[in-house]
């Protein structure tokens, strides 16, 4: 695997982890509030979301790069 490919996987892993962490925190707090056990509910929700978010980022990122390049009037690899 090339360094560029590994960097893309690591980027997607970190990005999807952070975004799903934040979004799951907001949705968990809105759904149940600051109750006992909210941390466990949040972590369960986060891990479930991350399982979906990581492969989604890997699929959607190249499409998004192409769309942005087209909107900006440039061509990318």
N, C-alpha and C positions, 0 to 999 in steps of 0.2 A: 504494500500500500504506500502510495507516495506521501511525502510530508504535507502536500496541499490537501490531499484527501483526508488525512488524519486531522489536520487543522479544521477542516470543514465539519468533520464528525464531532470534534471536541467543542467547536463553536455551537453547533446545534444542541449538543448535550447540555452545555452550560446555559445557553439562552432558554431552552425549553424548561430546564429545571427552575431557573429564576422566575420566568413568567408564570409557570404553573404554580409555583410557591406563592407568589403575590396574589394571583387571581383566586386560588383556592382559599387563601386567608380572608379575602374580602367576601367571597360567597359564603364561607362557613360562618363568619361573624354576622353577616346579615341574616343568615338562616336561623342561627341558634343564639346569638348574642354571646356575652361573656359569662358563660355558665361553667360549672365544674366539668372537666373533661373535654373542653373545647380544643385543647392542644392535640389530644388523640384523634378527635374527629377531623381536625385540620390536616394532620399528618396522613391519615387514611385517605382523605380526599385528594391531598397533594400527590401521593404516590399513584393513585388511580389516574389522576389527570396527567401526570408525567409519562405514564405508560402510553398514553394517546398522543401527547404533545411532541415527544421526541421523534417518533417516526414521521409525524405530520410535518415538523420543521424540515426534516431531511428531504421530503418530497416537495414541499411548497417553496422552500428557499430558492432553488434554481428557477422555478417559474416566476417567482417574484422578482428576481434579479433581471430576468429577460423583460418582464413588464416594465420595470423601472427604466431599463435601458431604452426601451421603445418610447416610453413617455418623455424621456429626456432627449430623444432624437439621436441616440448612440447605439452602436452595435457592440454586443459583448459576446465573447467566445461561445 
